[in-house]
Amino acid sequence: MLLRICSAAMLASLVLMGPLAGAAQAQSQLPLESMQIRSLYRVPEPRDEFVRQCAPHMLGRWAHPEAVCGCLHDHAAATVDDPDLRQALLRGISETGVPTIETDWVPPSKQGEIGPTFTKIAKPTLQCMFEPVSN
């Protein structure tokens, strides 16, 4: 009985693998551009991922949380030139819903720049929250 089940399983896998092997071989003949485009669909955009993480913290605070989060990403965080500070700011917004930078999120040499960073993002942050850009 066990021999029959194993034989049937092996036969089924051979039958099913035949078309799949042909499909895999055909896919390997696709041009490189097509494969790169397909891989782009699988990787989420950093902005979309940020908005997805940020929006739940904005629910109940703002009528359009996705728009506020997108604006914070596109305008407030974009004013921060330093990549470490910008990443820390985006992390703080996505985790709490408000601009936050913890000192342990940035290298010690840049911790003195946290205050000036908040000064720099103050106006665009307030504009995102209270004067949303209407398209």
VMD Tcl script that builds the backbone (N, CA, C; Angstrom):
set m [mol new atoms 405]
animate dup $m
set s [atomselect $m all]
$s set {name element resname resid chain x y z} {
  {N N MET 1 A 0.824 -1.195 0.000}
  {CA C MET 1 A 0.000 0.000 0.000}
  {C C MET 1 A 0.872 1.264 0.000}
  {N N LEU 2 A 1.882 1.269 0.882}
  {CA C LEU 2 A 2.783 2.405 0.958}
  {C C LEU 2 A 3.553 2.571 -0.349}
  {N N LEU 3 A 3.917 1.439 -0.966}
  {CA C LEU 3 A 4.630 1.487 -2.235}
  {C C LEU 3 A 3.773 2.125 -3.319}
  {N N ARG 4 A 2.490 1.828 -3.343}
  {CA C ARG 4 A 1.571 2.410 -4.330}
  {C C ARG 4 A 1.435 3.921 -4.128}
  {N N ILE 5 A 1.341 4.350 -2.887}
  {CA C ILE 5 A 1.197 5.786 -2.592}
  {C C ILE 5 A 2.461 6.534 -3.011}
  {N N CYS 6 A 3.617 5.986 -2.679}
  {CA C CYS 6 A 4.880 6.631 -3.058}
  {C C CYS 6 A 5.049 6.673 -4.573}
  {N N SER 7 A 4.665 5.577 -5.237}
  {CA C SER 7 A 4.758 5.537 -6.693}
  {C C SER 7 A 3.850 6.583 -7.319}
  {N N ALA 8 A 2.635 6.692 -6.804}
  {CA C ALA 8 A 1.686 7.670 -7.332}
  {C C ALA 8 A 2.195 9.091 -7.098}
  {N N ALA 9 A 2.783 9.351 -5.925}
  {CA C ALA 9 A 3.304 10.680 -5.614}
  {C C ALA 9 A 4.461 11.029 -6.536}
  {N N MET 10 A 5.352 10.084 -6.786}
  {CA C MET 10 A 6.479 10.344 -7.677}
  {C C MET 10 A 6.016 10.580 -9.108}
  {N N LEU 11 A 5.058 9.786 -9.566}
  {CA C LEU 11 A 4.533 9.948 -10.913}
  {C C LEU 11 A 3.853 11.310 -11.052}
  {N N ALA 12 A 3.073 11.693 -10.045}
  {CA C ALA 12 A 2.395 12.990 -10.088}
  {C C ALA 12 A 3.409 14.131 -10.108}
  {N N SER 13 A 4.465 14.016 -9.321}
  {CA C SER 13 A 5.450 15.098 -9.305}
  {C C SER 13 A 6.188 15.197 -10.637}
  {N N LEU 14 A 6.462 14.072 -11.269}
  {CA C LEU 14 A 7.107 14.113 -12.585}
  {C C LEU 14 A 6.199 14.736 -13.630}
  {N N VAL 15 A 4.914 14.391 -13.574}
  {CA C VAL 15 A 3.958 14.941 -14.533}
  {C C VAL 15 A 3.807 16.439 -14.329}
  {N N LEU 16 A 3.737 16.869 -13.077}
  {CA C LEU 16 A 3.568 18.295 -12.797}
  {C C LEU 16 A 4.844 19.088 -13.033}
  {N N MET 17 A 6.001 18.507 -12.806}
  {CA C MET 17 A 7.263 19.219 -12.980}
  {C C MET 17 A 7.602 19.448 -14.454}
  {N N GLY 18 A 7.098 18.643 -15.329}
  {CA C GLY 18 A 7.373 18.812 -16.764}
  {C C GLY 18 A 6.967 20.193 -17.258}
  {N N PRO 19 A 5.696 20.617 -17.072}
  {CA C PRO 19 A 5.303 21.959 -17.522}
  {C C PRO 19 A 6.005 23.069 -16.750}
  {N N LEU 20 A 6.255 22.855 -15.472}
  {CA C LEU 20 A 6.922 23.895 -14.684}
  {C C LEU 20 A 8.364 24.089 -15.124}
  {N N ALA 21 A 9.037 23.013 -15.470}
  {CA C ALA 21 A 10.413 23.139 -15.942}
  {C C ALA 21 A 10.454 23.906 -17.258}
  {N N GLY 22 A 9.497 23.648 -18.137}
  {CA C GLY 22 A 9.427 24.391 -19.403}
  {C C GLY 22 A 9.154 25.864 -19.164}
  {N N ALA 23 A 8.287 26.165 -18.193}
  {CA C ALA 23 A 7.974 27.556 -17.888}
  {C C ALA 23 A 9.192 28.260 -17.298}
  {N N ALA 24 A 9.925 27.544 -16.447}
  {CA C ALA 24 A 11.123 28.145 -15.861}
  {C C ALA 24 A 12.167 28.416 -16.939}
  {N N GLN 25 A 12.303 27.500 -17.892}
  {CA C GLN 25 A 13.268 27.692 -18.970}
  {C C GLN 25 A 12.840 28.863 -19.852}
  {N N ALA 26 A 11.536 28.993 -20.116}
  {CA C ALA 26 A 11.044 30.104 -20.933}
  {C C ALA 26 A 11.254 31.421 -20.215}
  {N N GLN 27 A 11.069 31.410 -18.881}
  {CA C GLN 27 A 11.249 32.646 -18.129}
  {C C GLN 27 A 12.709 33.069 -18.123}
  {N N SER 28 A 13.619 32.101 -18.125}
  {CA C SER 28 A 15.031 32.469 -18.111}
  {C C SER 28 A 15.464 33.098 -19.422}
  {N N GLN 29 A 14.651 32.982 -20.463}
  {CA C GLN 29 A 14.984 33.580 -21.743}
  {C C GLN 29 A 14.425 34.991 -21.886}
  {N N LEU 30 A 13.684 35.483 -20.852}
  {CA C LEU 30 A 13.142 36.830 -20.897}
  {C C LEU 30 A 14.274 37.847 -20.836}
  {N N PRO 31 A 14.098 38.999 -21.460}
  {CA C PRO 31 A 15.138 40.023 -21.374}
  {C C PRO 31 A 15.309 40.517 -19.944}
  {N N LEU 32 A 16.489 41.034 -19.655}
  {CA C LEU 32 A 16.829 41.494 -18.316}
  {C C LEU 32 A 15.891 42.599 -17.845}
  {N N GLU 33 A 15.492 43.496 -18.739}
  {CA C GLU 33 A 14.595 44.585 -18.351}
  {C C GLU 33 A 13.275 44.056 -17.810}
  {N N SER 34 A 12.731 43.072 -18.441}
  {CA C SER 34 A 11.461 42.513 -17.995}
  {C C SER 34 A 11.582 41.936 -16.594}
  {N N MET 35 A 12.682 41.280 -16.315}
  {CA C MET 35 A 12.887 40.700 -14.991}
  {C C MET 35 A 13.077 41.789 -13.947}
  {N N GLN 36 A 13.750 42.884 -14.305}
  {CA C GLN 36 A 13.939 43.973 -13.363}
  {C C GLN 36 A 12.613 44.647 -13.051}
  {N N ILE 37 A 11.771 44.810 -14.045}
  {CA C ILE 37 A 10.471 45.424 -13.823}
  {C C ILE 37 A 9.632 44.541 -12.905}
  {N N ARG 38 A 9.670 43.251 -13.117}
  {CA C ARG 38 A 8.911 42.348 -12.256}
  {C C ARG 38 A 9.395 42.407 -10.822}
  {N N SER 39 A 10.696 42.522 -10.622}
  {CA C SER 39 A 11.207 42.574 -9.256}
  {C C SER 39 A 10.798 43.874 -8.571}
  {N N LEU 40 A 10.585 44.942 -9.324}
  {CA C LEU 40 A 10.136 46.192 -8.730}
  {C C LEU 40 A 8.740 46.071 -8.142}
  {N N TYR 41 A 7.919 45.239 -8.728}
  {CA C TYR 41 A 6.565 45.082 -8.222}
  {C C TYR 41 A 6.546 44.399 -6.857}
  {N N ARG 42 A 7.532 43.600 -6.561}
  {CA C ARG 42 A 7.551 42.864 -5.311}
  {C C ARG 42 A 8.101 43.691 -4.154}
  {N N VAL 43 A 8.912 44.683 -4.428}
  {CA C VAL 43 A 9.528 45.480 -3.383}
  {C C VAL 43 A 8.656 46.710 -3.129}
  {N N PRO 44 A 8.176 46.877 -1.892}
  {CA C PRO 44 A 7.352 48.055 -1.624}
  {C C PRO 44 A 8.194 49.330 -1.674}
  {N N GLU 45 A 7.595 50.373 -2.141}
  {CA C GLU 45 A 8.260 51.672 -2.182}
  {C C GLU 45 A 8.462 52.158 -0.745}
  {N N PRO 46 A 9.605 52.787 -0.448}
  {CA C PRO 46 A 9.828 53.282 0.915}
  {C C PRO 46 A 8.747 54.262 1.372}
  {N N ARG 47 A 8.287 55.121 0.468}
  {CA C ARG 47 A 7.254 56.085 0.846}
  {C C ARG 47 A 5.955 55.373 1.194}
  {N N ASP 48 A 5.561 54.399 0.373}
  {CA C ASP 48 A 4.326 53.657 0.642}
  {C C ASP 48 A 4.409 52.901 1.960}
  {N N GLU 49 A 5.552 52.315 2.235}
  {CA C GLU 49 A 5.745 51.593 3.496}
  {C C GLU 49 A 5.670 52.553 4.675}
  {N N PHE 50 A 6.263 53.737 4.518}
  {CA C PHE 50 A 6.198 54.753 5.570}
  {C C PHE 50 A 4.757 55.168 5.843}
  {N N VAL 51 A 4.000 55.453 4.786}
  {CA C VAL 51 A 2.606 55.868 4.945}
  {C C VAL 51 A 1.796 54.751 5.599}
  {N N ARG 52 A 2.056 53.495 5.214}
  {CA C ARG 52 A 1.346 52.361 5.799}
  {C C ARG 52 A 1.601 52.265 7.302}
  {N N GLN 53 A 2.827 52.533 7.735}
  {CA C GLN 53 A 3.157 52.462 9.149}
  {C C GLN 53 A 2.694 53.700 9.919}
  {N N CYS 54 A 2.696 54.832 9.263}
  {CA C CYS 54 A 2.374 56.102 9.912}
  {C C CYS 54 A 0.866 56.320 10.083}
  {N N ALA 55 A 0.086 55.977 9.079}
  {CA C ALA 55 A -1.341 56.312 9.052}
  {C C ALA 55 A -2.127 55.824 10.272}
  {N N PRO 56 A -1.910 54.622 10.778}
  {CA C PRO 56 A -2.695 54.206 11.947}
  {C C PRO 56 A -2.519 55.131 13.157}
  {N N HIS 57 A -1.356 55.764 13.290}
  {CA C HIS 57 A -1.133 56.688 14.403}
  {C C HIS 57 A -1.872 58.007 14.197}
  {N N MET 58 A -2.260 58.286 12.957}
  {CA C MET 58 A -2.927 59.543 12.643}
  {C C MET 58 A -4.457 59.426 12.674}
  {N N LEU 59 A -4.956 58.193 12.717}
  {CA C LEU 59 A -6.412 57.994 12.746}
  {C C LEU 59 A -6.994 58.691 13.971}
  {N N GLY 60 A -8.070 59.414 13.765}
  {CA C GLY 60 A -8.708 60.142 14.846}
  {C C GLY 60 A -8.132 61.534 15.056}
  {N N ARG 61 A -6.924 61.763 14.580}
  {CA C ARG 61 A -6.314 63.091 14.697}
  {C C ARG 61 A -6.613 63.957 13.489}
  {N N TRP 62 A -6.603 63.314 12.307}
  {CA C TRP 62 A -6.727 64.051 11.056}
  {C C TRP 62 A -7.758 63.372 10.167}
  {N N ALA 63 A -8.412 64.160 9.340}
  {CA C ALA 63 A -9.437 63.621 8.439}
  {C C ALA 63 A -8.828 62.723 7.364}
  {N N HIS 64 A -7.620 63.028 6.928}
  {CA C HIS 64 A -6.965 62.259 5.865}
  {C C HIS 64 A -5.562 61.841 6.330}
  {N N PRO 65 A -5.479 60.790 7.144}
  {CA C PRO 65 A -4.174 60.413 7.702}
  {C C PRO 65 A -3.134 60.052 6.645}
  {N N GLU 66 A -3.547 59.401 5.564}
  {CA C GLU 66 A -2.584 59.038 4.519}
  {C C GLU 66 A -1.988 60.281 3.874}
  {N N ALA 67 A -2.804 61.299 3.660}
  {CA C ALA 67 A -2.320 62.534 3.055}
  {C C ALA 67 A -1.336 63.246 3.986}
  {N N VAL 68 A -1.632 63.262 5.285}
  {CA C VAL 68 A -0.730 63.901 6.248}
  {C C VAL 68 A 0.600 63.151 6.288}
  {N N CYS 69 A 0.540 61.822 6.353}
  {CA C CYS 69 A 1.771 61.022 6.395}
  {C C CYS 69 A 2.581 61.193 5.110}
  {N N GLY 70 A 1.917 61.181 3.972}
  {CA C GLY 70 A 2.613 61.383 2.704}
  {C C GLY 70 A 3.269 62.750 2.633}
  {N N CYS 71 A 2.573 63.749 3.125}
  {CA C CYS 71 A 3.123 65.114 3.135}
  {C C CYS 71 A 4.329 65.186 4.064}
  {N N LEU 72 A 4.241 64.576 5.236}
  {CA C LEU 72 A 5.376 64.575 6.155}
  {C C LEU 72 A 6.589 63.909 5.513}
  {N N HIS 73 A 6.350 62.836 4.794}
  {CA C HIS 73 A 7.453 62.149 4.123}
  {C C HIS 73 A 8.037 63.013 3.007}
  {N N ASP 74 A 7.157 63.580 2.188}
  {CA C ASP 74 A 7.596 64.296 0.991}
  {C C ASP 74 A 8.143 65.690 1.273}
  {N N HIS 75 A 7.648 66.347 2.310}
  {CA C HIS 75 A 8.027 67.740 2.529}
  {C C HIS 75 A 8.836 67.957 3.802}
  {N N ALA 76 A 8.340 67.469 4.940}
  {CA C ALA 76 A 9.058 67.715 6.196}
  {C C ALA 76 A 10.373 66.941 6.241}
  {N N ALA 77 A 10.314 65.639 6.019}
  {CA C ALA 77 A 11.537 64.825 6.087}
  {C C ALA 77 A 12.491 65.149 4.941}
  {N N ALA 78 A 11.955 65.606 3.829}
  {CA C ALA 78 A 12.806 65.932 2.676}
  {C C ALA 78 A 13.697 67.144 2.943}
  {N N THR 79 A 13.349 67.956 3.924}
  {CA C THR 79 A 14.182 69.123 4.234}
  {C C THR 79 A 15.429 68.744 5.033}
  {N N VAL 80 A 15.452 67.525 5.568}
  {CA C VAL 80 A 16.600 67.069 6.361}
  {C C VAL 80 A 17.630 66.473 5.409}
  {N N ASP 81 A 18.785 67.105 5.346}
  {CA C ASP 81 A 19.813 66.673 4.404}
  {C C ASP 81 A 20.594 65.459 4.881}
  {N N ASP 82 A 20.805 65.341 6.167}
  {CA C ASP 82 A 21.609 64.236 6.702}
  {C C ASP 82 A 20.807 62.933 6.677}
  {N N PRO 83 A 21.331 61.886 6.059}
  {CA C PRO 83 A 20.576 60.636 5.951}
  {C C PRO 83 A 20.281 59.963 7.291}
  {N N ASP 84 A 21.192 60.063 8.255}
  {CA C ASP 84 A 20.947 59.445 9.567}
  {C C ASP 84 A 19.813 60.156 10.307}
  {N N LEU 85 A 19.840 61.482 10.271}
  {CA C LEU 85 A 18.786 62.243 10.940}
  {C C LEU 85 A 17.442 62.063 10.238}
  {N N ARG 86 A 17.460 62.033 8.907}
  {CA C ARG 86 A 16.224 61.840 8.152}
  {C C ARG 86 A 15.617 60.466 8.463}
  {N N GLN 87 A 16.460 59.431 8.486}
  {CA C GLN 87 A 15.971 58.087 8.781}
  {C C GLN 87 A 15.409 58.014 10.198}
  {N N ALA 88 A 16.083 58.653 11.149}
  {CA C ALA 88 A 15.597 58.670 12.529}
  {C C ALA 88 A 14.265 59.413 12.626}
  {N N LEU 89 A 14.142 60.515 11.908}
  {CA C LEU 89 A 12.886 61.275 11.903}
  {C C LEU 89 A 11.751 60.452 11.313}
  {N N LEU 90 A 12.006 59.814 10.183}
  {CA C LEU 90 A 10.971 58.972 9.565}
  {C C LEU 90 A 10.586 57.826 10.488}
  {N N ARG 91 A 11.557 57.263 11.172}
  {CA C ARG 91 A 11.262 56.191 12.125}
  {C C ARG 91 A 10.367 56.709 13.244}
  {N N GLY 92 A 10.702 57.877 13.778}
  {CA C GLY 92 A 9.900 58.450 14.859}
  {C C GLY 92 A 8.476 58.734 14.437}
  {N N ILE 93 A 8.305 59.300 13.242}
  {CA C ILE 93 A 6.946 59.597 12.755}
  {C C ILE 93 A 6.185 58.309 12.510}
  {N N SER 94 A 6.824 57.316 11.908}
  {CA C SER 94 A 6.106 56.083 11.589}
  {C C SER 94 A 5.755 55.286 12.838}
  {N N GLU 95 A 6.541 55.423 13.907}
  {CA C GLU 95 A 6.263 54.674 15.130}
  {C C GLU 95 A 5.319 55.398 16.078}
  {N N THR 96 A 5.284 56.731 16.026}
  {CA C THR 96 A 4.487 57.468 17.008}
  {C C THR 96 A 3.432 58.381 16.396}
  {N N GLY 97 A 3.602 58.741 15.137}
  {CA C GLY 97 A 2.660 59.653 14.505}
  {C C GLY 97 A 3.031 61.116 14.679}
  {N N VAL 98 A 4.108 61.393 15.389}
  {CA C VAL 98 A 4.586 62.765 15.564}
  {C C VAL 98 A 6.088 62.781 15.292}
  {N N PRO 99 A 6.621 63.918 14.869}
  {CA C PRO 99 A 8.066 63.992 14.643}
  {C C PRO 99 A 8.826 63.733 15.949}
  {N N THR 100 A 9.599 62.663 15.947}
  {CA C THR 100 A 10.359 62.244 17.121}
  {C C THR 100 A 11.708 61.729 16.651}
  {N N ILE 101 A 12.756 62.078 17.386}
  {CA C ILE 101 A 14.075 61.496 17.136}
  {C C ILE 101 A 14.659 61.110 18.494}
  {N N GLU 102 A 14.855 59.844 18.706}
  {CA C GLU 102 A 15.505 59.372 19.930}
  {C C GLU 102 A 17.020 59.501 19.736}
  {N N THR 103 A 17.737 59.875 20.784}
  {CA C THR 103 A 19.179 60.079 20.654}
  {C C THR 103 A 19.918 58.805 20.272}
  {N N ASP 104 A 19.415 57.648 20.694}
  {CA C ASP 104 A 20.120 56.412 20.347}
  {C C ASP 104 A 19.856 55.965 18.913}
  {N N TRP 105 A 19.011 56.689 18.177}
  {CA C TRP 105 A 18.759 56.371 16.772}
  {C C TRP 105 A 19.776 57.024 15.836}
  {N N VAL 106 A 20.550 57.967 16.338}
  {CA C VAL 106 A 21.547 58.647 15.503}
  {C C VAL 106 A 22.928 58.469 16.128}
  {N N PRO 107 A 23.974 58.541 15.312}
  {CA C PRO 107 A 25.327 58.421 15.862}
  {C C PRO 107 A 25.603 59.543 16.864}
  {N N PRO 108 A 26.423 59.265 17.870}
  {CA C PRO 108 A 26.724 60.290 18.887}
  {C C PRO 108 A 27.243 61.600 18.297}
  {N N SER 109 A 27.960 61.526 17.199}
  {CA C SER 109 A 28.504 62.745 16.592}
  {C C SER 109 A 27.422 63.653 16.014}
  {N N LYS 110 A 26.238 63.102 15.785}
  {CA C LYS 110 A 25.160 63.890 15.178}
  {C C LYS 110 A 24.032 64.212 16.155}
  {N N GLN 111 A 24.158 63.785 17.399}
  {CA C GLN 111 A 23.087 64.021 18.364}
  {C C GLN 111 A 22.885 65.495 18.653}
  {N N GLY 112 A 23.909 66.300 18.504}
  {CA C GLY 112 A 23.780 67.740 18.690}
  {C C GLY 112 A 22.969 68.415 17.586}
  {N N GLU 113 A 22.734 67.722 16.494}
  {CA C GLU 113 A 21.976 68.278 15.376}
  {C C GLU 113 A 20.477 67.992 15.471}
  {N N ILE 114 A 20.054 67.267 16.501}
  {CA C ILE 114 A 18.629 66.913 16.626}
  {C C ILE 114 A 17.776 68.170 16.800}
  {N N GLY 115 A 18.175 69.067 17.703}
  {CA C GLY 115 A 17.408 70.302 17.931}
  {C C GLY 115 A 17.280 71.142 16.673}
  {N N PRO 116 A 18.386 71.456 15.987}
  {CA C PRO 116 A 18.281 72.217 14.750}
  {C C PRO 116 A 17.449 71.517 13.671}
  {N N THR 117 A 17.453 70.179 13.696}
  {CA C THR 117 A 16.631 69.440 12.728}
  {C C THR 117 A 15.155 69.709 12.963}
  {N N PHE 118 A 14.734 69.730 14.234}
  {CA C PHE 118 A 13.328 70.032 14.533}
  {C C PHE 118 A 12.973 71.460 14.155}
  {N N THR 119 A 13.906 72.382 14.332}
  {CA C THR 119 A 13.659 73.757 13.902}
  {C C THR 119 A 13.456 73.804 12.389}
  {N N LYS 120 A 14.255 73.044 11.679}
  {CA C LYS 120 A 14.189 73.024 10.211}
  {C C LYS 120 A 12.880 72.426 9.692}
  {N N ILE 121 A 12.356 71.421 10.381}
  {CA C ILE 121 A 11.140 70.751 9.887}
  {C C ILE 121 A 9.857 71.351 10.457}
  {N N ALA 122 A 9.963 72.317 11.357}
  {CA C ALA 122 A 8.765 72.840 12.030}
  {C C ALA 122 A 7.738 73.395 11.047}
  {N N LYS 123 A 8.140 74.283 10.164}
  {CA C LYS 123 A 7.186 74.902 9.240}
  {C C LYS 123 A 6.557 73.890 8.289}
  {N N PRO 124 A 7.350 73.038 7.591}
  {CA C PRO 124 A 6.690 72.074 6.711}
  {C C PRO 124 A 5.806 71.074 7.462}
  {N N THR 125 A 6.186 70.748 8.700}
  {CA C THR 125 A 5.352 69.829 9.487}
  {C C THR 125 A 4.005 70.461 9.794}
  {N N LEU 126 A 4.025 71.695 10.240}
  {CA C LEU 126 A 2.765 72.381 10.538}
  {C C LEU 126 A 1.913 72.560 9.279}
  {N N GLN 127 A 2.563 72.837 8.158}
  {CA C GLN 127 A 1.812 72.961 6.910}
  {C C GLN 127 A 1.167 71.629 6.534}
  {N N CYS 128 A 1.877 70.532 6.718}
  {CA C CYS 128 A 1.298 69.219 6.404}
  {C C CYS 128 A 0.082 68.929 7.277}
  {N N MET 129 A 0.158 69.333 8.527}
  {CA C MET 129 A -0.911 68.999 9.456}
  {C C MET 129 A -2.098 69.947 9.387}
  {N N PHE 130 A -1.845 71.235 9.128}
  {CA C PHE 130 A -2.922 72.202 9.218}
  {C C PHE 130 A -3.258 72.900 7.899}
  {N N GLU 131 A -2.369 72.857 6.917}
  {CA C GLU 131 A -2.627 73.478 5.627}
  {C C GLU 131 A -2.271 72.493 4.523}
  {N N PRO 132 A -3.002 71.385 4.428}
  {CA C PRO 132 A -2.635 70.387 3.425}
  {C C PRO 132 A -2.704 70.950 2.018}
  {N N VAL 133 A -1.767 70.519 1.210}
  {CA C VAL 133 A -1.720 70.936 -0.181}
  {C C VAL 133 A -2.863 70.252 -0.919}
  {N N SER 134 A -3.688 71.035 -1.598}
  {CA C SER 134 A -4.796 70.424 -2.355}
  {C C SER 134 A -4.436 70.422 -3.818}
  {N N ASN 135 A -4.550 69.244 -4.421}
  {CA C ASN 135 A -4.224 69.086 -5.846}
  {C C ASN 135 A -5.445 69.207 -6.687}
}
mol reanalyze $m
mol bondsrecalc $m
mol representation Tube
mol addrep $m
